[in-house]
Amino acid sequence: MPHASIALVGECMLELQGQAFGTMRQTFGGDTLNTAVYLARCAQDVSVHYATAVGDDPLSEGLVQRWQAEGVATDLVRRIPGRLPGLYLIETDAHGERRFSYWRDTSAARAYFDTDATPLEARAAEWQALYLSGITLAILPPAGRERLYALMRSMRERGAMVSFDNNYRPRLWRDRDEARACFARALDLATVALVSLDDHQALFGAACDGSELQAGEAIVKRGADATRVRPTPMGAWHEVPTERIERVVDTTAAGDSFAAGYLARRLAGADPVDATRHGNRLAARVVQHRGALIPRDAMRDLMSA
């Protein structure tokens, strides 16, 4: 029986990989969904639940079936008749860096909280942990964000782990001020702050290096440089080296997989420094493959590590 349960909130979209007007490969992905899949793979004794909305079309049904095949529970998924999942295209350059094009303005996931009570809220007492990202906040209308903030607050007050990953995508926000205010609220409510330094500085300024974070656990990812970890609010910072690899193929889902590796270890009782090492190992494996979700065989040695 699983010894812990976690709910992850966000959006999964249809994914196209390739070059414009060239050959395309179709799959699926989204930052929090990527984390859910990698977490289900790495922590088989953790019950992983994904909260989002999809439509009633064959593509939506195909997404749900694929999440279930990965071990992700879909009992928190809302189905909204007439809505469709979002779509995005990933193009990568010779250095593995990616460029995204999105079609998501009317996606079903944006309407997850457009009901009196969602499955996520109705069963909030069941979860030992909650995970969301800056993209989760970006796709929700203001009323939906307020409902999510309230859930974060109530879970934090009862001692649950509340993890916020600061994925910042400027094009999803009306302006930087709106994004900064929303991120600041989420960071104040989180017990675990998973922060990519470049996104953090793009939003709060170059002088902010993560030291000002108030979360109980603060993790600052700095690309290839050592990851900084502060296990307690007043504790010392530790530096955890990243994994050295010869060639980066695709950086898609590097941060998402790090979060999964980190949460897998923390939910198993490991300390934040050990959890960071595992997150770095998983992220290093993922960037050596194309696409958001790499083959299971490519990470089998990490699935019970």
N, C-alpha and C positions, 0 to 999 in steps of 0.2 A: 504494500500500500504506500502511496506517496506520503512523504512526511511533511511536505509543504505545498502550498498552492499560491500561484501568482496570476494576476490578471494584467494583461498588456492591452493598451488602448491606442487605436490609431487607424491607419488606412493601408490596405493592400491594393495595388493596382496591377493591371496587366502590363507586362514589360516587353518591349521590343528591343533587341540588341542588333546593332549593325550600323550601316551608313545610309544616309538619306538616299532614296532611289536605288539602293543596292539590296543584297540579300539580307533578310531579317530573320532572327530567331525569336520565337514567342515563348515567354515564360511569365513569371509574376514576381512581385517584390514590393517592398515598402519598408521604411526603416524599422518600425515596431514589429511588423510581421517577420522581417528577417531575424530580429532578435528573438522572437517567439520560437521560430523554427530551430535556430541554433541552440537555444536554451533547452528545447524539448530533446534535441539530440544529445546534448552534453549532460543533462541532469534528468536521467530517466526515472529518478525517484521523486521528481517534482511535478505536480499537476499544473500544466501550462494552459491558460485559457486566453483566447483572443477576443477582444470586444471591438466590433466594428459593425458597419452596415453594408449590405450588398443588395442587389436587385433580385428579381425573380426570373432572370434570363439564363440561358445555358452557360454563358461565360461566368456568371456569378456562382452557379451551381458547381462548375468545374473548379473554381477557386476554393470553395468550401471543401470539396472532396480532396483536393491536394493538401490543404492544411491538415485535414484529418489524417491523411496518409503519413504526414510528418509527425504525428503524435500530438498535434495542437488541438485542444478541445474547442469546439465551436458553439457551445451552449450559450455564449454571451452575444452571438451574432444576431443582429436584427435583419430581417428581409423586408425590403420596401418595394412593393409593386411599382413597376414603371421606371425605376431608377437603374442606373448602370454603374459598374465599377469604373474608376479612372484609368487612364492609359498614359504611359510615358515611354520615351525613346532614349536609350543610352548610346552615345557615341564616345569611343575612347581614342585618345591619341597614342603616339608611339611610346610615350612614357607611362601609359596606364592611367593617366588622368581622364576623368569623364566629363561629358557635357550632357545635360538633361533637357529634354523638351517634354512639356506636360499638356495633357488634355484631362482636366480633373475638376473644373469649376462646378459641374453639376453632379459630381459623383455621389453615390449613395452614402458613403462614409460621412460626408458633411452633415447629414441629417440624422446621425445616430441619436442625438438627444432631443429630436423633434417629436417627443412623446412624453406622456406624463411621468412614466417610470421606465427606465431601461433595465434589462437583465443585470447589467453591471451594478447599478445602484441597489436594485432589489436584493442582491445577494452579497452586498459589500462586506458583511460580517464574516464571510467564509474565507476571505483572502488574507494570507500572511504578508503578501507584498503586492504592490501596484507599480506599474512601469508605464511611463509616457514620455513623449519627446516634444521638442519645440515644433515639430511638424504636426503633431497631434493638436497642439494649441492653434496652429495656423489654419488648419482646415475647418475648425469649428467656428460657428457664429458666436457672438458675445454671450448669448444666453447659455449655449452649450459649454463654453469655457467656465462660466460661473458654476455650473453644475459639477464640472470636473474639479475645480478648485475646492468646492465644498466636500467632495469625496476625498480628495487628498487630505484635507484638514481632519475629517472625521477618522480616517484610517490612521493618520499620524497620532491623533489623540488617544487612540486605543492601543498604540504601541506597534503598529504594523510598519513594515519597510515601505517607504514611498520614494521611488527612484525617478529622477528627472534627467533626461539626456538632452543637451542643449542644441540639437540640430537646428541651425538657423539658415533659412532659405529666404533671402530678401524678397524675391519675386512673389512669395506667398503672402506678404504683409502689405497693408496699405501704406505704411511708412515705418521708418526705424523707431520712432517714438512709441508707436503702438506695440511693436515687437518687444522693445526694451521693457515696457511696463508689464507686459504679460510674462516675459521670462523672469523678471524680478519677483513677481508674485509666486510663480512656480518654484523658483529656487528657495524662497523663504519657507515654503510648505514642505519641501522635500527633506527627507532624512538622508538620502544619498544623492549627491550631485555628480553626474558623469559629464564632464565638461571638456569639449574640444577647444583648445586655447585659441585657435584662429577664429572660430565662430564667436567665442566669448569676447575677444577683442574687437571683432568687427561690429559687435552690438554695443559693448560698454566702453570701448576705448583701449588704446594700446597700453595705457598705464595699469590696466587691470590684468593681473597675472593668475588669478584664482585664489590668492591668499585671503581675499576678502570674503570668500564664501562662508556662509553660516551653517550649512548642512552638517549633520553629525558626521558623515563621511564625505570627503571631497576628493575627487579623482580628476586630475588635469592631464589630458592627453595632448602630447606635443609632437605629433607626427613621428618621425624616426628617433627623436630625442627621448630620453628616459621619461617615463610617466611619473608624475608627482602624485603622492597619496598622503592624505592626512586622515588617519583612522578615527580621530575624535576631534570635537570642535576646538579644544585648546591644546591638542597634541602636536607633536613634531611632524614635519613633513619628511616623507621617505621618497627616494628616487628608485624606481624599478626599471631596469633597462628593457628596451624593446628587443624583439628578436631580429637578428641580422639575416637578411635574405639577399640572394644574388640579383633577382630581377622581379620588379613589381609589374604584374600583368594588368591588374584592374583593381583600383582602390574602392570600388563599389562595396558597400556593406562592411568596410573595415571597422568603423565605429560601432555599427550594429552588432557585429560578432564579438567585438570586445565586451560590450555590455552583457551579452549572453554568457560569455566565459566568466565574467566577473560575478554576475548574479548566480550562476550555477554553483560556484564555490561558496559564495556568501550564504546561500540558502542551505548549503550542506554543512555550515558551521565554521568554515575557514575564516581567517582574519582578512582584512582588506588588502594587506600587502600580498599575501599568497593569492588572493582572488585576482589582483592586478596582474600578477605573473601569468596566470592562466588566461586572462583576457588578452594579454599581449601575444601569447602563443597562438591562440585561435585566430586573432586578427592577422597575424603574419601568414598563417596558412591560407586564409581566405583571399588575400590580395595576390596570391600566386595563381589564381584561377579567374576565368571570366565569369561575369554575372554576379548577381546578388547572393544566390544560393549555390554553393559549390556541391559537387557530388558527395554523398555520404562516405564513399570509400576513401575520398581524399582526406578525411578527417577522422577516420574510424579510431585511430590511436588516441584521439583527444576526447572521445565520447564517454569514456569512463575514467579519464585521468584525474 
